[in-house]
Amino acid sequence: MQRYVRLWGVIALLLVGLNHAEAFALAFPSGGRSPWGMAVIPGQQSVVVANTASNEIALIDLASGATTRIAVGQGPKSLVLSGDGSTCYVVNSQSNDVSVVDLSNRVERERIATGELPQDVAITPDNRFLLVTNWVPNSVSLIDLDQKAEIRKIPTGLSPSGIAITPEGTRALVVNYDSNDVSVIDLSTGKEMKRIRVGEKPWDIALTPQGNCAVIVNTRSNSVSLLHVDTLQIIGEITVGEWPWYVAISPDGAWAYVTNNAGRSVSVVDLTSKKVVKTIDLGFKPWTVALSQDATQILVVNNDEESIVAVNLD
């Protein structure tokens, strides 16, 4: 049987029967409200989570449940880590900037201005540039991390949301929520080179580690679109659960894990056969999702109860 354990504040355990795996949840200490973006810190049993309503990020030790809260800008939503995991870049959707957080010393070092209503962020493989999607204007801010400043705004489709960068760092793929397409940006020129039609109201995007396939989550279509990154052709659309929002991909590029908010579940997608092979019933409305350090679990934000739920994978 699948069970989960919740650690409320310090540590308290509660076992409950679920299906096929053992899972546990961590509830944030007081002050961590409306968790959103999440990332696993390389080489550690820790995650960092953006708490939108309390204007902070939480650094959580998954082994002990210990939590450190760090103040950032207003409305932190998405985040990304530097390659070594020492720095966290946090998109603040209400103060229109990015917080640069030193995770070693647990402090915000500075903020970098973006466009209005920034949504998501990605970092180039060489750790030199950030790309931030802005709903106003419809654009991507290209931020030089040496200069600590935006050096260009790149026009996109309507309401750019999720963003991913190819492993070699030559292209960015931007999901446009209100124009139902993906902008392909050539990072050598800093210009949009193509738009690709996908499903209705796309929100999130993730690339396989090999960089050959992008998975786009279509919230209104209840589906994911598969994009061949080399040919820039859609190679499949797969029906998932109700009202999907976010996706994480396994390190071997074989599986995609899609959170279905209204369906209260996670769809497990076999990217080779292009089929949903399993639906994990969670019993709550999931939000963002990430793979654990050893890829034996998925970590899911439970926004209703302001906790993280870890589900073991078969």
N, C-alpha and C positions, 0 to 999 in steps of 0.2 A: 504493500500500500504506500501511497505517497503521503507524506506528512510535512507539515511546516511548523517552524518554530519562530515565534516573534520575540524580539528583545525590546522591551519597552523602557526607554530612557537608559538606565544603567544596564541590567540584564535580568530578564524574567523569561522563563520558558513555558511554552504551551504547545502540546502536540495535538494535531488534528489530522484525521484520515483524509487523504486525497487519493489520487490515482497514479500508479506506476513509478513514482520517484519520491525521494525525501527532499523537502524544501524548508527553508527558514526565512523569516522576514526580520528586518531591522527597522524599528520605528525611530524616527528622528527625535532627539531631545526637544524640549520646548523652544520655540523660536524658529524651528525649521519648518516653514509653511509652504505648501504648494510646490513640492519637488518637481523638477522638469528634466533638464539635461543631465547626463551622467557619463562618467568615463572611469575605466579601471586603470589604476596607476601601475605602470610596468614594473615587474619584479616585486610587487607588494600584494598583500591580501587586503587592499584598501580600494575604496572608490571615492570619487569626489562628485557631489551632486549640487546642482543649482537650485536654490530655494527661492522661487519667484516672489512670493508674497512677503518674505522677510528680508529681502535684499542682502542675501549672503550665500556663500557656498558652504557645504558641510563636508568635511573630510572624515570618512567613516572607516574604522578598522573592522573588517568583517569577522575577524577571529574573536575580538574582545567586545565589540559593540561600542568602543570608545569613539566619541565624536568631538571634532574640533570645528567650530564655526568661525568663518572669516567674512567680514563685511566687504561688500563690493558695491557696485552701482545700483540703480533702481530697476527692478524688474528683470533680474538675471534669468536667462532662459536657456541658452545653449552654451556649450563649452568644448574646448579641445585642449589637449596636452601637448607640450613640446615632446620631441622624440625621446628624451631621457626621462620624461615625467616630472621634471623639477619645476616647471612653470605651467600654470593653468591660465588660459585665455578665456574670459567669460563675456558673452554678449549680454549687455544690459539693454533690454528692449524699451525701457521707459526713459532712461537718461541718455540714450543714443550714443553709446560708447562701448569700448571693450576694456574690462579690467585685466591688468597683468598681475597675476598673483604668484608670489614666491611660495611654493608649497613646503620647501624645507624650513623656512622661517615663519611660515603661517601668516603672511602679511601681503596686503595689496600694495604693489610698488607704484603703479601709475595707471592712468586711463588714457585711451586713445579714441578720439572722436570718429564716428561713423556717419552714415546717413540716418534717416529717421526710421523708427520702428525696425531696428535690425532683428533678424530672426535666427540665423544659423552661422556657423563659422567653420572653416577648415584651414589647415596649415600645410604649406608645401613640404615635400619630403626633405628639403635641405634646411628647413626651419628658418628660412629667410623672410617669408611673406605669409600674412594672413589674408584670407578672403572672407568677407562678411556680406551676407545677403541683406538688402534693405528694401522694405516695402515702399518707402518714400525717399527719393524717387525710386522707380523700379530699376534696381542697379545692384552691383557688387562693389563694395569698397576693397581696393587692393591696398594693403597696409604693409609698408616696409618696416620690419622689426628692428633694423639697425637705426633707422631714422625715428622710429616710434611715431609714425604719422601715416595718414592716408595719402597715397601718391596718385591715385586715379580712381574714378568711378566708371564702371563698365556697364552700359545699358543692357537690360535683360527683358524677358517677358513680364507679364503682369503678376505682381505679388510674389517675388522670388522667395522661396522658403528654404528647403534643404539644399545642401551643396556637398559635393565630393570632388576630390582631386585625384587624377590618375597616378599610379605609383611612380612613374618616371617624372611627374611634375610638369607635363607639357600642356595638359588640358584640365579645365574645370567643367563639371556638369552641374547645372543649376536647375532645380525644379521650380516651375512657375505655377503657383496655385490657381490663379484666376485666368490664365490663358491656356491651361491644360497642355503644357508642353515643357520641354527641357531645352535650356540654352546651353550650347556647347561653346566654351570660351577658349580661345587659343592664348595661352599664357605668355607666349613669346612676343605676341603683338598687343596683348591686352584688349582684344576685340572679340565680340561674339561672331562665330563663324557659321552657325547653323542653329535652327530650332527643330525639334523633333516632337511630333504629336504623341501624347500618351493618353492615359485614362482621365476620368473626370476628377478634378480637385486633387492633383498630386501634392504630397506634402514632404515626404522624406525620401532619401536616396542613400544607397550604400553600394560600394564597389567590392567585388571579390578581391582578395589580396593579390591575385595574379593580374588584376586590372582588366580582364577580358569581358566582364559582364557587370552591368549596373542593374540594381533592383530598385524600382521606383514604386512607392506606395501611393495608390490612388484611393483617396478617402471616400469619395462619393460613388465610385464604381465598385467598391469592395473587391479590389483586385491589386495585383502587382504587375507592372510591365517589366519585361526583361529586355535590356538594351545591349546589343553587341557593341562594345566600345570601339573596336577597330573599324568596323563597317558603318557604325552609327545607324544601324537598322534595328527596329523592334523585332525580336525573335520569339516573343511569346507574351501572352497575358493570362495570368492565373487567378482564378477566383479564390479569395481567402474568406475570412470571417467578416462580421458586420462592423463597419466603421473602423477600418485599419488606419493606423497612424505612423508607427515607427517600425524599423527593420534593423536587424543585426545579422551579420554573416559569419559563419564559422571560419577559423583560420585556414582550413583546407579548401575553402571556396565551394564546398559541396552542398551546404545547407543555408537557408535563410529562415530567420525567426521573425514573424510578423505579429505585432500586438494588435488585437482587435478590441477596440475600446467598448463598443456597444455589445459585442459578442462575449466579452469577459473571458477572453481566451488568447492563446498564441497559436498561430498556424505554422507548422513546420513544413517548409517547402524544399523538395529535392530539386536542386537546380540542374541536375543532369536530365532527369525524366520530365522536368517542368510540371510537377504535380505536388499537391498537398498530400503528404503521407501521414500526417498526424495532427490532431488538434488537442492542445493542452488546455483543459478547463481550469480556470483560475478562481472563479467565484468572485472576482472584483474587476473593476475597470482598469486595465493596464495602460500605461503611457509609454515612456521610453524603455529601451531594452539594450543590454550589452552582454557580451560573453565574459565569463569569469576568466581569471588569469590562465588557468589550465584548460579552459574550454569545456569543462565538465558540467557547467551550470549556465543557465541564463539568469541574468539579474534584471528584474522588472520593477519599474516604479509603479507603486500603487498610490495614485494621487488621492483617492478617496480617504485612505487611512494614513497618508503621509509616511509611507514606509517603503522599504525595498524588499522584494521577495526574491529569494534565490531558489530556482527549481533545477534539480539534478536532471541531466539528460541521460536517456537510456544508452 
